Amino acid sequence: SERVSPELVNGYRPEYTANQLNSWLIENDPIKSNKLMNLINHYQIIKRQRDLNNNEINELSLYLKKEQVAYLYKAAISLLLDDMTELTKWIKKCSKQELKKMKEYPIWIFKK
């Protein structure tokens, strides 16, 4: 598994909020495959502060239609969209290990 190098967090200051750090990761994470995960985390942070707006909902919804997006990410997006029907569809396609892992993530709090 790839790890974030210490150099990646140079300039990080403890007073940064989770959103600031995540925004920085979206732009600077050297592991390009982390981009969607970082975007999901970004919207998770927003959702904890307020409801997602139509533009945010539309952006997330686009990823549900992309074949190359992993089922686990589609399940996470479904949680953010409060779409339990979509969530059920995607978690059925996840492995038992992926589902177990997802239930341990903070995003699972949005499960209704």
N, C-alpha and C positions, 0 to 999 in steps of 0.2 A: 504494500500500500504506500502511496506517495505521501510524504509529510511536507508540511510547510516549513521552509527553512527559516532559521533565525533572522537571516538578512531580510526576509519578507516583511517582518514586523519592525524594521528599523524606523524610527520616527514615531512609533506608537507611544502614546502617553496614556496613563491610567485614566485620565479624565475624559477620554474619548467615550462616547456612548456606543452601545452595541450597533446602532444604526450608522454612526460615522465609520466605525471599523468595518462593518459589512459593506458599506458603499465603497470604501477603499478597496476591499477585496474584489468587489465586482469589477472594478477598473484595473486592478493590479495583480490579481492572483496569477502566478506564472503557470498554474495548472489549468489550462483552458477548459478542460472537461468539468471543472468546478463552477463554471459560470452559471448554469441553471440552478445548482444547489445554492449558490450565493444569492441568486435572484429570489428563490423560494424563501430563504432566510430573511431577505429584505422585506418581502410582503408579510411574512410572519410577524416581524417586528411592528410593521404598520398596523396589522390586524389586532395586535395587542393594545394599540393606542386608540384606534378608531376603526369604523367600518371601511372596507375597501371601496374606492369610488369606481365609476363605470369604466374609466380608462384602465385602471389596474385590473379589474375583473376581465375586461376584454383581452388584455395582454396575457394574463394567466390562461384564459380559455384557449388561446391560440396553441399553447403547448400541448393541450389535451388532444389536439388533432394531428400532431406530428408523430409519425410512426417511429422515428428514431429516439423519441423520449422514453426513458425507462419507466416501467410500470410503477416502480416505487415513487418516482417523481410525479407521475400522474396521480397517484394516490394522495401525495402531499398537497398537490395543487387542488384536488377535489376537496380536501379538508379546508383549505383556505377559502374555497368558494362555497363552503357549507353545502356541498352537493353530495349527500350520503349515498345516493343512487350510483353516481359515478365512482365514489370511493369504493363501494362494494364491488363494482365491476373490476376495478384495477387491483384491489387487494386479492381477489380471487386468482389473479394472474401472477401475483408475487409468490416467491418461495416462502415456505414456513419460516425460514431464517430471516428473510427480509421483513416479513410481517412482524416477527418478534422484535426485531431491531427497531422498526418504525414505532411500535408501541412504547418503546423506551425513550423516544425523542420528544422534546418539549412540544412539538407541533401536534402530538396526539391529543393534547388538551382540547382541541377544536372538534374532536369526535363527539357526535351527538347521538 
